[in-house]
C-alpha cells in the first residue's frame, strides 16, 4: 500500500481496450482495475489525437456505445464513413472477424512490430488463397498505412526512448512531485501530483511511491530524480525486470539538469503557484451566479441547451447538450432529424418531445437564438422550467451578445463570468451537434436508399447487387426472373414485391442510422484528446 497514492488521478494518456464482447478502443488518463486492457503511455497530446484518429480509420473497430448483437438491418453512418467494420450487422462482420481485427490493434498499440507484420501477412496470404481479393486488399491497405505511420518521424508516440525528470517540492502543508518527459531536448509533457503533508511523512517517499505507480504500462529510457530515496536501486531493478530491460534511476542536481527539463519544471512550478491563488468558482458558486443572473428561485443543478440547424431553410435538425452539477453528460446528448417545415417548429417540437419523454427534467433550458426561438419554445413547453435564449451578435455566429429571459429581461454576456462561459460552451456543443447531424443526414442519405427499397434483403446481399449492377436505377428495373438468377428463388419473391412497392411510390423514406459514439472514456479526463478529424463525428453521433 502506498502512502502517496495516485490511484484514480490522471496519468499520461493511455488507450484502453474494453473487455466487451465486441471491444472498443478508448483514450483515457485514468487507469482503473476494471479488467480492461491498457496500452501506453503516449505523448504529446497532438500526436495522441492523431493516433486515436489513425487507429479508428485504419482498423475500424466500433466506437459506438450501443449493445452489439449483429441484429441491425443496416450499419450506422460510421461504416459508410469507413470508420467501422459494422459488427452490428451480422452479414457484414461476424465476431470472429471482429476479434481478428482486435488482435491486430493490440499488436499495433504494443508497438510489437515483428509480430504485427507476421500476423497481417498471414491474413493477406490466407485471403489470397481463398480468392477473397477484396479482403486481401483491405489488409494490404492496413499494412501500408501502418508502415507509413511507423516511418513518419513526427509520430513517435511510444515513450520507451524518453527521459523523465522528477522534481520533489515541499511546502508547509503539501508535498508535490513534478514529472517532465522529454525526447532529446524536446519536452513532451509534464504532470503534477500533490499530496497533503502529514506529521511524520518522509517527503522523498513520495518520489518512490509515484514512480512505482506511474510506470505501470510504459517505461522511459531513463528516470532522473531531484532527491535520493529509500530503495531507489531496488525499484529500478524491479521495474527493469517487469519490462525486460535495464533501467537507471539517477539522482540529478539542479546544476546537472538539462536546460529544457529545468525550463519545463520552472514553468510547472509557476503554474502550480498561479492555480493555488486562482479563484475558480465551485459548482455551488456557479449555480449561485446563475440564480442571480436570471432571477431564479434556486441555482440550477441541471442545464439542457438546445439548437436547431438548417441550410437555406431546408432539411432541419435539432440537438441538445447537458450539464449536471459540474459535469457535462455527453452520453445524454441527443439529436433529431426533423420532418417539420421550419426551424422554429423543429426547435419547439424537439424541446417538447425531450421533456415529455424524459423523467429527469432540467432546472434551466438554454435556447440558441433570439426572441422568436425563445417564444416558440416557451409556448410549446408551457411549464414552470425557466427558459433563456443565447442571442448572437449580428454577423458573429460563434459569439453571444446577451441572454434573454422569457419575461423580456436582457442580461449582457460577460466573458469574465464563469457561469456565462459555461452557458456559451453548452450552447456551442448543441450548435455543433445540430449542424453535424444536419450535414450527416444530408451527406449519408444515399447510402440508405437501397435498404429502404429492398428491406427483405440483408446488407451484404444489397452490397452484392450494387456491386454487380452499379446503380440503384438498374436494380429497380430488375425483373422477378433476373432477381431469382441473382439472389435465388426464396429471396427473389419478397425482393420483387419490394421493388414493385418502390415503383408504386410505397417504399419508406430512407433514413441514416446515427448512433452514439465515443473516442475517449467517460470520466477518463481525456475529452481534450478527441482527434480533430473525428471530433465532428463524435459530436454528430451522440444521442
QUIQUI-V408013 format. One record per backbone hydrogen bond with DSSP energy under -1.0 kcal/mol. CO is the residue of the C=O (numbers start at 0). NH is the residue of the N-H. Records with the same first field share a line. If there is no record, write none. Layout:
# QUIQUI-V408013
CO=NH / NH
This chain:
# QUIQUI-V408013
2=4
5=8
12=41
13=27
14=38
15=25
16=36
23=17
25=15
26=520
27=13
28=10
31=33
36=16
38=14
43=47
44=48
45=49
46=50
47=51
48=52
49=53
50=54
51=55
52=56
53=57
54=58
59=84
62=517
69=89
75=78
76=80
77=82
78=81
85=88
87=71
88=91 / 92
93=97
94=98
95=99
96=100
97=101
98=102
99=103
100=104
101=105
102=106
103=107
104=108
105=109
106=111
107=110
110=112
111=115
112=116
113=117
114=118
115=119
116=120
117=121
118=122
119=123
120=124
121=125
122=126
123=127
124=128
125=129
126=131
127=130
130=132
131=135
132=136
133=137
134=138
135=139
136=140
137=141
138=142
139=143
140=144
141=145
142=146
143=147
144=148
145=149
146=150
151=154
154=156
156=42
158=161
161=220 / 221
162=181
163=223
164=179
165=225
166=177
168=175
172=196
173=170
174=194
175=168
176=192
177=166
178=190
179=164
180=187 / 188
181=162
182=185
185=182
188=180
190=178
192=176
194=174
197=200
201=204
202=205
203=207
204=208
205=209
206=210
207=211
208=212
209=213
210=214
213=215
221=163
222=249
223=165
224=251
228=231
230=234
231=235
232=236
233=237
234=238
235=239
236=240
237=241
238=242
239=243 / 244
247=222
249=224
252=256
257=261
258=262
259=263
260=264
261=265
262=266
263=267
264=268
265=269
266=270
267=271
268=272
269=273
270=274
271=275
272=276
281=285
282=286
283=287
284=288
285=289
286=290
287=291
288=292
289=293
290=295
300=324
301=362 / 363
302=322
303=365
304=320
305=367
306=318
308=316
313=310
315=337
316=308
317=335
318=306
319=333
320=304
321=328
322=302
323=326
326=323
328=331
329=332
333=319
335=317
341=345
342=346
343=347
344=348
345=349
346=350
347=351
348=352
349=353
350=354
351=355
352=356
353=357
363=303
364=387
365=305
366=389
369=373
370=374
371=375
372=376
373=377
374=378
375=379
376=380
377=381
385=364
387=366
388=403
389=368
390=400 / 401
392=395
395=398
400=412
401=390
402=410
403=388
404=407
408=404
410=402
413=416
416=420
417=421
418=422
419=423
420=424
421=425
422=426
423=427
424=428
425=429
426=430
427=431
428=432
429=433
430=434
431=435
432=436
433=437
434=438
435=439
436=440
437=441
438=442
439=443
443=446
444=447
447=451
448=452
449=453
453=456
457=461
458=462
459=463
460=464
461=465
462=466
463=467
464=468
465=469
470=474
471=475
472=476
474=477
478=482
479=483
480=484
481=485
482=486
483=487
487=491
488=492
490=494
491=495
492=496
493=497
494=498
495=499
496=500
497=501
498=502
499=503
500=505
501=504
512=76
515=64
518=26
520=523
523=28
525=528
526=529
530=534
533=537
534=538
535=539
536=540
538=541
